[in-house]
Amino acid sequence: MAALLAATAAAPVAANVLVVRSSGPSASAYPAGRALPDNARIQLRAGDTLVLLGSGGTRTFRGPITTAANAAVQAGTQTAQASDGRRVRVGAVRSAGILPVSPSTIWQVDVTQSGNMCLADTSNVMLWRPDASQSTTLAIRGPNGAQNVTWAAGHATVAWPAALPIADGADYQFTTPGVAVPAHIRVKTLASEPGDVQGVAQALIANGCQEQLDLLIETAPTE
């Protein structure tokens, strides 16, 4: 996908905003994946947190508050801009310091995390690790067999082995020397890559791909 920020900046303002995260007493009224009119009335109680995703980024409201979804968020009390100026790009998310702190796209597979993994293209999948300081060998086991991947020091990513095809709904285990508990993922393949950030978020929510959704939210600009 081309740089998503540029694409969404050029697009007309969306009619709806999407709930991507909610917690607290009112969470059941604002489930993740629910679309709201941009001018919807938001009513939160003490202890509530609500994160909405629009075409321009996220906005976070904390209760108690009664407001509109498109109301200006008060800096410092409701949400804060990331100090490092991070901006969401589904095709290239972020990196910081010498070693990356998270995958550079939401489509890279973090071999240290278990859970559902949504993939829009299974032909060019990259594996990612948070610590690239040492060389290692990653063992991948799936329904069609097993493969070892050699990971050179200084490289945070490596290609998924072509000899181990990725199947929709299949479970894969990642075993790394020195790590007692292997990570497990279940692949959820998408028919196509959504064309905008809200579509991406909806697909991640629908398929239970929580780690990718969290990364998308954390790296999105705040409105």
DANORJO-V442284 format. One record per pair of residues at least 6 apart in sequence whose ideal C-beta (glycine too) atoms are under 7 Angstrom apart, sorted by the first residue. I is the first residue (numbers start at 1). J is the second residue. Records with the same first field share a line. If there is no record, write none. Layout:
BEGIN
I=J  J
END
This chain:
BEGIN
1=90  91  193
2=91
3=89  91
4=88  89  90  91  197
5=87  88  89
8=55  56  196  197
11=55  196
13=55
14=54  55  198
15=37  38
16=35  36  37  38
17=36  38  52  53  54  69
18=35  52  53  198  201  202
19=30  31  32  33  34  36  50  52
20=32  51  53  201  213  217
21=32  51  217
22=30  31  32  49  50
23=49
24=45  47  48  49  63
25=45  47  48
26=44  45  48
30=50
32=205
33=202  205  206
36=69
38=69  70
39=68  69  70
40=68  69
41=68
42=50  61  67  68  69
43=66
44=50  61  63  64  65
45=63  64
46=63  64
47=63
48=62  63
49=60  62
50=61
51=58  60  217
52=58  59  69
53=197  198  201  220
54=223
56=221  223
57=88  220  221  222  223
58=217  220  222  223
59=73  79  222  223
60=73  78  79
61=67  73  78
62=78
73=79
79=222
81=222
84=96
86=94  219
87=221
88=197  216  219  220  221
90=105  106  197  200
91=105
92=104  105
93=102  103  104  105  106  215  219
94=102  219
95=101  104
99=131  132  156
100=156
102=215
103=110  128  215
106=212  215  216
107=119  120
108=126  128  157
109=117  125  127  128  185
110=128  211
111=127  128  129  138  174  183
112=129  130  183
113=183  211
114=183  184  185
115=185  210  211
116=186  188  207  208  209
117=185  186  187  188  209
118=188  190  203  204  207  209  212
119=125  166  187  189  190
120=190  192  193
121=193
122=166  189
125=160  166
126=157  159  160
127=149  157  158  160
128=156  157
129=151  156
132=153  154  155  156
133=153
134=153
135=151  152  153
136=151  176  177
137=148  149  150  151  177
138=148  149  151  174  176
139=146  148  175
140=146  147  149  161  164  172  174
141=172  173
142=164  170  172
143=167  170
144=164  165  167
145=164
147=161  163  164
149=158  161
151=158
160=166
166=187
167=187
168=187  189
169=186  187
170=187
171=184  186
172=185  187
173=182  184
174=182  183
175=182
188=207  209
190=203
194=200  203
200=216
201=213  216
204=212  213  216
205=213
END
